[in-house]
């Protein structure tokens, strides 16, 4: 599945252009607020682009393409809760933006710390950092795999992953969120134009048209046959959205309440369309390449194979650049979130004499260090993806309830939130290690018990241990 030399040149030129955009954005950064929330200056369109580009990462494009290849409509079932969660979050995004400007918050752990105390803040920061780094590692691993596959003998897995890592680490470390969001704008345009317009059109045309696609597809692939594993994944995706630190960061970075809402809402709407288009691409791949799993070992190669096999030279390179861009846009977003969690939420409160300039320098150093660590995880630990999914499980079970409580429930208390977090964290891990008894997913049982314990303990303690209210009026 090796691509032509011209396509490789186009991909390289594109990656260098992305790096240039990111590095050029460095001149906008003069403070930690600039670095982490782009000076609270982002308009609606930029937010739409960065939200969509960040969400449509390796799992959303490559992973769901594989699910569509093997299971059909289950691809939508997996993406639907994430989409619903993002729409729900859009309803809170304006409030979160306003809270950020009123209180000076730049992160979700910081808001939790204000309401429920420093212990909750530090626990949340550690969970965010771990999950974010694991996500970066998984994106690097996916990038390396795809580059090595399309490059054949010309580009190795190590080389492909290293090139992509160096590029997004350089512009993320140098320019922070400014570099991330403005490269995301470019990546968003390439992604939509080539991956979600040209590729679906050519894919459907190759199988004989839309009618032929519907008629030739196995009827079983149109059935919503949801296994316990898929149901657990659905719940995890939904809760992960509500507690997604990257979404909170974008809301804090918006220039106004309306910009935050519009950016999140329309970014979600575009993402919804991409889910459906991904399904059709995967279904077309199943018809055109029925032995793909035997040939490559996994259905995750459905979309890369479609690109290389059916698109002409030139368009292949640009479309593959779009695929790489979605992985890089997810990786750079989570790299910045991990850095923010350590520097802004942990180090800065403990080092009160640190100047803005020192914090900015430390943030750049930590960004590079985290990028190197994520690269090493992707290179030397074959269970990087398992680590990611394990992290998402206890992250969702631990932080979903506190995030909602911080925004909507005045009687939530620090003892209640801490108790719920402890139960959710412990139960989700134990339940997963036991193999999810009764067919109930670990995220589901963790979230439910977290919520019950949080409510019960908060009601018992709210008079003696009231949390700080958030006032916007």
N, C-alpha and C positions, 0 to 999 in steps of 0.2 A: 504494500500500500504506500509506496514511496511517491512523493510529489515531485514535480518538475523543478529544475533549477530556478526558473523564473518565479515560480510560486514561493520558493524558499527565500529568494531575494525580496519579494514583496513583504513577506512576513518579517524579515529582519529590518527592513526599512520602517515598517509600521511600529515595531517594538522600539526602535531608536527614536521615532517621532513621539511616541508616548512618553519616553524618558525625558525628552526635551521639553515637552509641555509641563511635566511635573517639576523639573528642575527650574524652569523659568518662573514657576509660581512661587519660588522661594522668596522672591523680593517682596511678596505680600506679607511675610511672616515677621512680626516684630515683638510678639509676646506669646505666652502660653495659651491665652485665649485664641489668638490667631492660629496657633499650631493645632489646637484640639477642636475648636468650634468655628474656625474660619472667621473670627471676629464677629460672629452672629450676623453675617452679611448675605447669606445665600438666598437668592430669589427662587421662585416656584419652579421654573424650568430646570435650573441646575439641580434642585432637589429631586425632581422627577427622574432626571438622568442618573444621578448617583444612587438613588434608592433602587431603581430598576436594575442598573448595571451590577450593583452589589448583591442583590438577591439572586439574580440569574447566574449563579456560580456553577462550579463543576457538578454539584449534585442536582441542581435545577435543570441544567441542560443535558449533560452527559448521563447522569443517573436516571433522570426521568425519561430520557430517550431510550435507555435500556429497559425500563419498566414498560414503556409503550411497546417496544419490540416484543417482549415476552407476554405481557398481560393486557395490553390495549388500554381500555378506559381506566384501569387502576392508576395509570399515570395522573389522570385528573383527580382521582380520589386522594392521592397523596399530596398534590399541590393545592387542593381546595382549602384545607384548613389553614395552611399558611396564608393563602390569599384572604380568607375570612378574617384571620387574626390581624393581618395588615390593614384591612378596612376598619376593623374595630380600633386599632391603634391610631388610625388617622383621626378618629373622633377625639382622641386624647392629645394628639400632637400639638394642637394650638394651645391647649392648657399647659402642656409641658414647656413649650416655647416661652410662654408668658411667665411661668414659674422660674425658668432659667434667667430671664432678664431681671425679674424682680429680686431674686435672691442671689444671683451670680453663680448659679449652678452650671456646671459644664458636663456632668456625667450622672448616670443613674445611681451608682453607689453613693455619690455625694448627696443626692436628694434623700435616699434611704437613710443615710447617716444623720441628716438634719432631723428627720421625723423620729427615728428609732434608736439613735445613738451610734457611737463609733464602732462598737463590736459588729453591728449589722453592716455598717459601711465596709469594714475591712474584710469581712467574710464575703460580701458581695463582690468586692474588688478582686479577691483571689479567685473566685469562681469565674468571673468574667475573663480574667487574664488566662486562666487555664484553658477554658473553652475556646477563646479567641486564638491562642497559639496552636491548639490542636486543629482548629479550622484552617489556619494558614498552612500547617503541615500537610493537611489533606489536599489543599488546592495545589501546593507545590508538587505533591506526588502525582496528582492527576495531570498536571501540566507536563511533567517529565515523561509520563507514560505516553501521552498523546504525541508529544514532539518526537520521541524515539520511534514511535510507530509510523508516523507520516514521513520521517526523515530516513527511515531504513538504515542502511549502513553509514549514511552521511552524518547523522546526529545521534548520539547516545542518549539514554535516559538521564544520565548524570549531567551531560552538557546542556540538554534542553532545560532541565530543572534549574541548573545553576544560572543560565542566562536570564530566565524569567525572574528568578529570585533577586539577582543583582539589580535588575531594572526597577522592579517595584519597591525594593528596599531603599534604593538610592533616592528615588523621588519622594517616597513617603517620609524617610528620615530627614530629608532636606527641607521639605515644604509642608509637612503635616497634612491637615485636612484640605488646605487649599490645593495641594498637589493631587490628593486623592480625588476630590470632586471634579476638578477640571480635566483630569485624565479620564474620569468616568464619563464626562460629557462626550468626549471623542469616542470612547469605547461604546457608549450607548448608541451613537449614530451608526457606527460600523456594525454593531450587533443587530440592530433592527433592520438595517438596509440589506445586509448580506445573509445573516443567519435566519432571520424571521420574515423576509420577503422573498429573496431570490431562491433560497434553499427549499422552502415549502412548495413554491410554484414548480420548480424543476422536479422535485420528488414526486409530486402528484402527476405531473406530465409523464414521467418515466413509467408509471404503472398503468397508464392509459386514461388518465382523467379521474376526477373525483368520484364519479359513478362507479368506475372500475375498482377504485380503492375500497369503496363501501361493499361492493358485491363480492370481491375476492378475499376480503379479510375474514378470518375465522370468526363465526358468530359468538364463540365463547369470549372473544376479546371485547365484546360490547357489554358484557355482564359485570356488575359490580360485586365480584366475589372477593369479599374482604376477609383476609385471614386475621387471626389475633395479632400477628406481627405487623400487618399493615395498619390495623386499628391503633396499635400502640404508636406507630410512626406518625399517624395522623394527629393524635393527641399531643405528642411531643412537638411536632411542627407548630401546632396552634399555640401552645404555651410558650414555646421559644420565641414566637413573634411578639407576644405581650411583654416578655422580659428581654427582648433583643437590645443589647446595649448599643448596637450600631444605629438602630432606629431612634433611640433616645438622643444619641449624639447628633443625628441629623436634625431632630426637632430643636435641640438647643442651639444649633447653628443657623436656623432660619432667621431671616431679617425681620419677620413679623409673624403674628399668630396665623394670619391668612396664608402666608407663604408656606408655613409648616404644614397646615392642613392640605392645601392644594398639592404641594409636592408629594406628600405621603399618599393622598387619595389617588392622584393620577398616575403616580409611579406604580401603585398597586393595580390600577386598571390596566396599564400596559403589561404588567406581569401576568395578569389573568389571561390576556390574549396569547402570550407566549406559551402558557401551559397547553392550550388547545393545539397550537401550531406544533409544539414539540411532540404531542401525541401523534399527529398526522405524519410527521417525519418518521417517527419510530415505526408506525404501521406500514408505511411505504418501504422502509428498510427490510421489514420482515418478509415482504413479498418479493423484493428484488434480490435479497441476499439471505436465503433460508438457512444456509450453513454457517452463518456468521459466528455463532457461539462455538461451533466445532473448530472454526478457523482461528479464532482469536481468544477463545477461552471465556469470554464474557460478552453479554449483550451491551455493555457500556460503550462498545465501539460502533454501535449502530450509526450514530450521527457522524463521527469522523469518517467512517467508511463511505457513507452516502456522499459526503463532501468530495472526497478524493475520486470516487468512481464515476459520479454523474456530472460534475461541474467542469467546465472548460478551463484551460490554463489561464491564469490571471484571476478569474473569479474564484477558483479554488484557493489560491493564496490569500485573497482578501477575506474569504469566508472563514478560513482557518485562523486568520488573524482575529476575526470576531470571536471565534471559540476561545482562543487564548486570552482575549481581552476580558471575557466574563470571569475567567479564573483569576486573572490578575486583579480585577476590580474587587472581587471578594477577598482576595488575600491582602491587598493593601488596606482595605477597610478594617479587617479584623486585626491586622498588625498594629494599626493606630489605636484601636480600642484596647488592645492588650497593653500597649505603652501607656496610655492614659490611665488605665486602672492601677498600674504600679506607681507611676510618677505623681499624677495628680491626686489620686485617692489614698495612697499609702505614704509615699516619701514626703510629699509637700506638707501634710499636716504634722509630720514628725520633725521636719526640719524647717521650723518657722522662720529662721533667719535667711533662708534661701532666697536669692533675688530672682526676678523674672528671667534675667539673662542666664543665670546658672540653671534654672529649671528648664529653659529651652535647650541648653546644651546637653543636659542630662537626658532629656526626652529624645534627642537625636541619637545619642549613644545607645540608649535602651532600645530604640527602634531597630538599630542595626543588630544589636545583640539578640533580640527576639527573632529577627529575621534569620540570622545564622542558626539559632537553635531550632527553629521550625524546619529549616533546610536539612539539618542533621537528622531530625526526627523522620522526615520524609525519605532520607537516604538509607538509614541504618535500622529503622524499626518497621518491620513489615506490618505491624498491627496499628499503624498510624490512623487508619480509617476506623478501626475498632475503638481506639482511644477517643476519637472524635465522637462517635456515637455514644460511647459510655459517658463522656463528658456532657453531651447534650441531654442525656437521660437525667442525671442528677442535677444538672443546671436548671432544667425546666421544673423538676420536682421541688427544687429548693427556692428559686427566685420568682417564679410566676405569681404566687400568692402575695408576697411582700410588695411587688411592684403595683399590683392592683389595689392593695390595701393602702399604700402610700398616697394614691391618687383619689380614692373614692370613699374611704372609711375613716371617719374622724376618731372613732373609738379604738382603732387598732393601737396596740401598745408594744413597747419594746419586748417585754416578756412574752407576749403572745406571738409576735413575729419570730423571735429567736427560737421559741419552742417549736413552732410550726416548721421553721427552716431545718432544725435539727432532726425532727421526725421525718420530714420529706426527704432529706439527704440520706439518712440512715436506711429508711425503709426502701427507697428506690434502689439503692445499691444491693442490699440483702436480697430483695425480691428478684433482682436481675440475676444475681449469683445463684439463686435457687432455681432458676429456669422459668420464672414467671408462673407460679402455681395458679391453677384454676383458669389458665388462659388469659389472666388479667395482666396487662403490661405494667412494667415497673414504673413508668412515668405516671400512668393513671392512678395506681395505688398511692404513689408518693404525693401527687398533687391533692388528691382527695383528703388524705390524712393530714397533710400540711394545712389545708384550709380548715378542717374541723378543729384541729388543735389550736390554730391561730385564733379562730373565733372564740372558742371556749375560754382559753387563757386570757384573751383580751377583755372579754366581758367580766371576768373575775378580777381583773387588775386595773381596769382603766381609771377608776377613781383614785387609786393610790399611785399609779404610774402613768399619768396621762402623757401622750406624746405631743411633740410640738405641732401645732396646727399650721397649715399653709393658708395664708390669707392673700387673696388677690384683689380685694376690694378696698 
